[in-house]
Amino acid sequence: MKKPLNLLLACALSGCAVTARVPTPGITSTPAASLPPMPASTQRDWTWVQGTVFVPTNCVNEAQEWDEYDPVVNDRELHYASAYGINMVRVYLHYYVYLKKKDALLGEIEDFLGRADRYGIKVEFVFFDDCWNQPPADLLSADYRYPAPIPGVHNSRWLVCPGDDVRSHYAQHRAGLKAYVQDIVKAHRADGRVAFWEIYNEPNKSEATVRLERDAMGWIKETGSAIPVTATGGEFSGGPFSDFNSWHEYGGYGLLGDRFSLCTECMNRQGQSVPGVVSHFKGKVGYIMWELGIGRDNCRFAWGENREKPRRDETPKPFHGIVYPDGHPWSVGDARALLGPDGFARAHFFTASYYKDPSFTKLAKTSVVPMIDFDLVDEAGVGSPDASAGVPRDKFSIRYAGEVLARFDGPYTFSADTDGRAQLLVDGRPVVTKETEGRATASGTITLVAGTHSVSIRYAHGTGPVSLHVSWSGPGFPGRVLEPASHPPGI
C-alpha cells in the first residue's frame, strides 16, 4: 500500500495524518532476492499463492470491515475470489476494534475463516500498519459511524494501527496490545486455515515501530504457534522480525525472490497489470495483489489522487482492484490470466451486458459474473455497477444470459429480490416479471426436465440503492443463489 513521495510531502505541509515511509514512484522495492536467506528450518514453498488483499467493497477501511462485520457480504465476495482463482486473502485487523468488541471480533474471525475455508481459500492476518490516517478516538464509541469515502481520493479512510497515540503511551497500552495479538493467535495457533501471521505492514523505521515489531514477534512465539510469521521486508524494517522474506513490488516487474519468499503486495495499473503480474510471478514466487474488490476504500484512484489533488471524475482504469461488487471483473482479460486458459474455459459464468440507460439500448460493456446476487450503496462511483465503463449511478440496465442445470424432472421456482424492474425467462418462457420499482421479491414456477436450460434476466434500475438477488429452488434443494452451469460462448 505504498504512496508516492510527493503525497507524503504534501501531507506533511498540510497536517494530513499519513505516516508511512515510501519510495519515489517508479523505483522498484528491494526484491526478496537481495534479502538475507532465512534459516532452512523456517522455509516453506509459497509458489502456490495467488492472493489478494481482501476488504469488503461496502467498507471504507479495515476497521469498518470488522466493526460492522457482514457475513453475507464477506461470503459473497469470498465466492467471487474463488471463482477467479484466488487461493489466499490478506486481511487487516485493527487494535481499536479489539478494544471495542473483543469477544465479537474473535467470533467474527472464526466465522470468516470458516467461510474462506469452504471456498478453498487460506487467510493471513495483518496486526499492525503504519499507513494512512490516524484512528479517531471516537471509533471506540458504540454509536460511531464511519464517514463516507472522500470523492476522488485514494484509500481516503484507511487507518494506521495502532496509531501514534497508542505508541506514544506504549507502557500504558503494552498489555492490551499483547492481549490483542495473543488472543487472536491462541485461538488459531495450529489452525490450518491460517497461512501465516503478518506482524506489520510497511513498518517505518522509528524506534516505536521497531519496539512493537520486536514485542509482537515475541508475543506470537510465546503462544507456541507453529504458523510462520512475517513483516514487510525490503526497504522497510520487517526483515529481522520474519520467519520468511516478504516484500512489496509496485515499481514494475523487478527481480524475483526464490520460492521461499512471498510478495505480499503488488499490482497497480499505472505500471503493472493483472496479466503482467501473473506472467511475472506465477509458478516462481507467491504473490498477493492489492486488491480483490473495487469499492468504497477508493483504491480505484491512484496514489497521486489525494486530498490536495482529488480526481474530479471517475477513473476509467481502476488503479487497484479486480472485481466490482456485483462480481464482474474490470477486465475479462484479468479473469483469463488468473484462471489460465484451461481454467477460464472450464469456469461457469453468466454473461452480463451493462447499459447506460434503463431501456437496454446504450451498451457500455459486456463481461461475466459467477452469480447474480449483489447490493450497491447509493453513493458516487460505487452506486454504479461499473462507473469506469460510464454506467451511471441511476437509470441503467443490465442483461444476463446463461444456462442452469436442473438435476431432476419437476417444478422449479425462480425468484428476483430487487429494487428495479426485472424479467426472468427460462428457455425463452417468462417465469418472473416485476414491473414496478421499489424493493420487493417476485417469483414464478416452471416445470423442467432434467438437463441444462437457458436463462435470461433483464434488470432496469431507476434511482436509489441497487439490489438484485436471483435465486431458485427445486426438487431436492431449498432456495439458493442461482449459479450458471456452463461457460458462455464467445467470451
Secondary structure, DSSP 8 states (H G I E B T S, - for coil): ----HHHHHHHHHHT---------TT-----GGGS----GGG----TT-EEEE---TT-SSHHHHHHT--HHHHHHHHHHHHHTT--EEEEE--HHHHHHHHHHHHHHHHHHHHHHHHTT-EEEEEEEE--SB---GGGGSTT-------TT-TTTT-B-BS-HHHHHTHHHHHHHHHHHHHHHHHHTTT-TTEEEEEEEES--S-HHHHHHHHHHHHHHHHTT--S-EE---TTSTTGGG-SS-EEEE-SSS-----TT-EEEEE--TTT--HHHHHHHHTTTSEEEES-SB-STT-TTS-TT--SSS--SS--SS-SS-SB-TTS-BS-HHHHHHHHHHHHHHH---EEEEEESSTTS-SEEEEEEES--EEEE-SSTTTTSS-GGGT--SSSEEEEEEEEEEE-SSEEEEEEEEESSEEEEEETTEEEEEE-S-SSEEEEEEEEE-SEEEEEEEEEEE-SSSEEEEEEEEETTEEEEE---SS--TT-
